[in-house]
Structures are given as C-alpha cells and as structure tokens.
Amino acid sequence: SGEIFNVNSEFLAATVAGSIGASKIIYFNVHGTSFQHKTTGKPVQNLRVSDAKNLLAHYKTRIHPKGFALVDLDGDSPQQSETLRTPGSMETLIKVGYSMVALEKGVKRAHILAPENGALVQELYTRDGCGTLISRDLYEGIRRADVNDVSGIYDLIDPLVRMGTLVERPKSQLEKDIRSYYVYTRDGLIVATGQLKRYEGGFAEIGCMVVSKDYRRGGRGDAMLGYLERLSLQCGAKKVFVLSTQTMEWFVERGFREVPVESLPPSRQALYNKKRKSKIYMKEIDGDRDLDAAELWWSNK
C-alpha cells in the first residue's frame, strides 16, 4: 500500500517475546543508568512486578496500548520532574515500562543492562549479574496466615499427622504460633502451607511444608519453599534447615544437604527430639540471585 508505519522496537520485542513463550527478554539501556537503594546506596539488582508497578506509578510513566511511552513531566513534585528530565533516568523508566509489557504477556523475566563489554555474559552466567532483573510474581496467592486459617491448616496437615509424617499440632498450638505460618490459597481454599521459625546466628527453620494432594502439580511446593527462603534472606537468615523422619529427596534436589545435629543453632539443638531421630538438611543461600536461578528452574518445569 506504500503506507509508512512507525513500530516501536521495544514494544515489538515485548509482544513477540510473549507470543513465543520466551522465558527472558533483555533490554540494553543506552545511558547505562541503573537503580540505587535510597538508604544503602547499593545497586538494586532485583525488582518484583509490584515494585516496578509502584515505581512507574510514582513517576507517572506508562506504556500506551499502541506501544509508545507516556511520561508526565509536569508532576506535582519538582524532584520527580527533575529526575525525569535526566535522559538516562527517563530511558531507564521507559525500559521498565516495556519490561512490564513483556511480563504481562507471559515472559517470566526481564533484564535491563548497560551496553558494556561482557555485560550480557556477566548478567546471564554469574551469580550477581550486572544489571537489573525484573521478574513476575511467582508467589501470588501466598500470604501470612491469621487465626481464620487455623481450621484450614489443621485439615490440610491432619492426614500427614495421622500417618506419622508430621508432629501433631493441635488447633490451640496452631493458633498460638499462627504468625509463623504462611498459606497458599486458591479461590479462598488453602492448598499449601509452611512454617518459618527464625533462630540466632542467621538460621531459619522451614517446617510443616504441606501441599494438598489435589494441587501437587504446578510448582506450588516450590513456590512455597522459594517464598519462605526469600523471607529468611530478608530477615538476615542465610542458613535454612528442615527436619524430617521421611525421605528428603525433594529437598536434596533443591540444594539441601544432610548435616549433623551440631550444625543447628544452640537454641534449636536444645529442642531436638532425639527419640524421633529426625534427619536434618540445610541449605546456605548466598543471595537473591541464587533464588532467582532456582525460580527459573522450577517455574519452567
């Protein structure tokens, strides 16, 4: 027809990546601008979808359905307007916007990198990377439990208690410890649960990990484990352990290894039930990128 079309390459890439079911999309940021933590000044290597949405909303930046970026340069805050008028800052926010388009279309992760020698290899093949990773919220539906969840948790774990797999937890005990439990819900139904206890010395224990037999496919157990591991890391606990009298192959496949009782923190050693003879498996988490790599593995299963 001879008609000329102006197609935005970033928007096109996001759309195509979603259409072909890509796991990753990578954008290069011409100005090399990155995010820094406001308090610590350290580079921000990871953003969740919710974080990215809040960031775009804060700076009144969005991507039009036709593919072009809309930025409000006349916001209420002079500081925000000044930030947006910096070419590198505006470009970075727009790249975040296109990353969100890709994630909303089904891509699992978006990377924003500076155009430097070796940046792509470093981002993809080193633990810390060199850019900003934005990932979909694979933990949607997981939340901290409250007293209204006691009956649901009890009903979920009771069959395993009767089998002797789990230690008995009366409803009164569940209610007392409810703030240490987390639940995975679907349409109001609790389909998985887990407990997180924090100890001295950078240790945390994950216990009572149960997934309903009707929902054991689809990575819900991995999602619950990953969520609790991230919580542990956020509270400064890099050593996570689990105890069980049953086979622990599932945890071994996810990086846990068997350790002696002496490896537990002193306060947990004092509570260890020698008669039950539970095996102890521990995992040391180096950082968010370790968990990101694990997520990429199980979310693609």
C-alpha positions in Angstrom: 0.0 0.0 0.0 3.0 2.3 0.4 1.8 3.3 3.9 4.6 4.0 6.4 4.4 2.5 9.9 6.3 3.6 12.9 6.8 0.5 15.1 8.5 0.8 18.5 11.2 -1.9 18.7 11.0 -2.3 22.5 7.2 -2.8 22.3 7.6 -5.2 19.3 10.2 -7.2 21.2 7.9 -7.4 24.3 5.0 -8.6 22.2 6.9 -11.2 20.2 8.6 -12.5 23.4 5.2 -13.0 25.0 3.8 -14.7 21.8 6.6 -17.2 21.6 6.6 -18.0 25.3 10.1 -16.7 26.0 11.5 -17.1 29.5 13.6 -13.9 29.3 13.7 -10.6 27.5 16.8 -8.4 27.6 16.9 -4.6 27.0 20.0 -2.5 26.8 20.0 0.9 28.4 21.9 3.3 26.2 22.8 5.7 29.0 23.8 2.8 31.4 21.6 4.3 34.2 20.7 1.9 37.0 18.8 1.9 40.2 20.3 2.5 43.6 18.9 1.8 47.1 17.9 5.1 48.7 19.3 4.2 52.1 22.3 2.0 51.4 23.3 3.4 48.0 23.9 -0.1 46.7 22.7 -1.1 43.2 19.2 -2.6 43.1 19.6 -5.9 41.2 16.1 -7.2 41.5 12.6 -5.8 41.2 9.3 -7.6 41.6 6.4 -6.8 39.4 4.7 -5.0 42.3 7.9 -2.9 42.9 8.1 -2.0 39.2 4.5 -1.0 39.1 4.9 1.2 42.1 8.0 2.8 40.5 6.2 3.6 37.2 3.2 5.0 39.1 5.4 7.1 41.3 7.0 8.7 38.2 3.7 8.7 36.2 5.1 6.7 33.4 3.1 4.2 31.4 3.1 2.4 28.0 0.2 3.1 25.7 -1.6 0.0 24.2 -0.3 1.1 20.8 3.3 0.9 22.0 4.5 4.4 22.8 5.6 5.6 26.2 3.7 8.3 28.1 5.7 10.3 30.7 4.2 13.1 32.9 7.0 15.8 33.0 4.8 18.2 34.9 4.1 16.2 38.0 3.3 17.7 41.4 6.8 17.0 42.7 9.6 19.2 41.4 12.1 16.5 42.4 10.3 13.9 40.3 10.1 16.2 37.3 13.8 16.9 37.6 14.6 13.2 37.7 12.5 12.6 34.6 14.2 15.3 32.7 17.5 13.4 33.0 17.8 11.4 29.8 19.2 8.3 31.5 16.5 8.2 34.2 13.7 8.6 31.7 15.2 5.9 29.4 15.5 3.5 32.3 11.9 4.1 33.5 10.7 3.6 29.9 12.6 0.3 29.7 11.0 -0.8 32.9 7.6 0.0 31.3 8.4 -2.2 28.3 9.6 -4.9 30.6 6.3 -4.8 32.3 4.5 -5.2 29.0 6.6 -8.4 28.3 5.9 -9.8 31.8 2.2 -9.1 31.5 2.2 -11.1 28.2 3.7 -14.1 29.9 7.5 -13.6 29.8 9.0 -14.6 33.2 11.9 -12.3 33.5 13.2 -9.0 32.0 16.8 -7.8 32.2 17.9 -4.2 31.8 21.6 -3.9 31.1 24.2 -1.2 30.3 25.8 -1.6 26.8 29.2 -2.6 28.2 31.7 -5.3 27.0 30.8 -8.6 28.7 27.6 -7.3 30.2 25.4 -9.9 28.7 27.6 -12.8 29.7 28.0 -11.4 33.2 24.3 -11.0 33.7 23.3 -14.4 32.4 26.2 -16.5 33.7 27.3 -15.0 37.0 25.6 -15.1 40.4 25.4 -11.4 40.9 24.9 -10.3 37.3 25.5 -6.7 36.3 22.0 -5.3 35.5 18.5 -5.0 36.9 16.3 -8.1 36.8 12.5 -7.7 36.9 10.6 -10.9 37.5 6.9 -11.9 37.6 5.4 -12.5 41.0 5.6 -16.3 41.1 4.3 -16.2 44.7 0.9 -14.7 44.0 -1.6 -16.3 46.4 0.9 -16.8 49.3 0.4 -14.8 52.4 0.9 -14.8 56.1 -1.7 -16.9 57.9 -4.1 -15.5 60.5 -6.4 -17.1 63.1 -9.1 -17.6 60.5 -6.8 -20.0 58.7 -6.3 -22.4 61.7 -9.0 -24.8 60.7 -7.9 -24.9 57.1 -4.2 -25.6 58.1 -5.3 -28.3 60.5 -7.4 -30.1 57.9 -4.5 -29.9 55.4 -1.9 -31.3 57.8 -4.1 -33.8 59.7 -3.7 -36.7 57.2 0.1 -36.5 57.5 -0.1 -36.2 61.3 -2.1 -39.4 61.4 0.5 -41.1 59.1 3.2 -40.1 61.5 5.0 -37.9 58.9 4.3 -34.7 60.8 4.4 -33.9 64.5 0.9 -33.4 65.9 -0.2 -29.8 66.1 -3.4 -29.2 68.0 -5.6 -26.3 66.9 -4.6 -24.5 70.1 -0.9 -24.7 69.2 -1.6 -23.6 65.6 -3.5 -20.6 66.9 -0.7 -19.7 69.3 2.0 -20.0 66.5 -0.2 -18.7 63.6 2.1 -15.7 62.8 4.9 -18.1 61.9 2.7 -19.9 59.3 2.1 -19.0 55.6 -0.6 -20.3 53.3 -1.0 -20.6 49.6 -4.7 -20.1 48.7 -6.7 -20.6 45.6 -10.3 -19.3 45.4 -10.2 -19.0 49.2 -9.1 -22.6 49.7 -5.8 -23.3 51.5 -3.9 -25.6 49.1 -0.4 -25.4 50.7 1.1 -24.3 54.0 4.6 -23.8 55.5 6.1 -22.5 58.8 9.1 -20.3 59.2 11.0 -20.0 62.5 13.9 -17.7 63.0 16.9 -18.5 65.2 20.1 -16.8 66.3 23.2 -16.8 64.2 21.5 -16.3 60.9 19.5 -19.5 60.9 15.9 -20.2 60.0 13.8 -23.4 60.0 11.2 -24.3 57.5 8.7 -26.8 58.8 5.2 -28.1 58.2 5.6 -27.9 54.4 2.4 -29.5 53.1 0.7 -29.3 49.7 -2.8 -30.6 49.2 -2.7 -33.9 47.2 -5.0 -32.3 44.6 -2.6 -29.5 43.9 0.8 -31.1 43.9 1.4 -30.4 40.3 2.1 -26.9 39.1 5.1 -26.0 41.3 3.1 -24.9 44.4 5.5 -26.7 46.7 8.5 -25.0 45.0 6.7 -21.6 45.2 6.1 -22.0 48.9 9.7 -23.1 49.5 11.0 -20.2 47.5 8.8 -17.7 49.3 10.0 -18.9 52.7 13.6 -18.8 51.6 13.2 -15.2 50.4 11.7 -14.3 53.8 14.6 -15.9 55.5 17.1 -14.0 53.5 15.2 -10.7 54.1 15.5 -11.2 57.9 19.2 -12.0 57.7 19.0 -15.8 57.8 21.2 -17.3 55.1 21.2 -20.8 56.6 17.9 -22.6 56.2 17.2 -26.0 57.5 14.4 -28.6 57.6 13.8 -31.7 59.8 12.0 -34.9 58.8 11.9 -38.6 59.6 10.8 -39.3 56.0 12.7 -39.2 52.7 14.2 -35.9 51.9 15.0 -36.4 48.2 12.7 -33.4 47.3 14.8 -31.1 49.4 18.1 -32.6 48.2 17.1 -31.8 44.6 16.6 -28.2 45.7 20.1 -27.7 47.2 19.7 -29.0 50.8 22.3 -31.4 52.2 22.3 -33.6 55.3 24.1 -32.2 58.4 24.6 -33.4 62.0 22.7 -32.0 64.9 25.7 -30.0 65.9 25.1 -27.8 62.8 21.9 -26.4 64.3 21.9 -23.2 66.3 22.2 -23.9 70.1 18.6 -23.0 70.9 17.3 -25.5 68.3 19.8 -28.2 69.4 18.2 -27.9 72.9 14.8 -28.6 71.4 15.9 -31.5 69.2 13.9 -34.7 69.9 16.5 -37.5 69.9 13.7 -40.2 70.2 12.1 -39.1 66.9 15.6 -39.2 65.2 14.7 -36.7 62.5 17.2 -36.1 59.8 18.5 -32.5 59.3 19.0 -31.0 55.9 20.5 -27.5 55.5 20.9 -25.0 52.7 23.0 -21.9 52.6 21.6 -19.0 50.5 24.2 -16.6 49.1 21.8 -14.0 47.8 18.7 -13.2 45.8 20.4 -14.3 42.6 20.7 -17.9 43.9 16.9 -17.9 44.5 16.3 -16.3 41.1 18.2 -19.2 39.4 16.2 -21.7 41.4 12.9 -20.0 40.4 13.9 -20.1 36.7 14.4 -23.9 37.1 11.2 -24.8 38.8 8.9 -22.2 37.1 9.9 -23.8 33.7 9.1 -27.3 34.8 
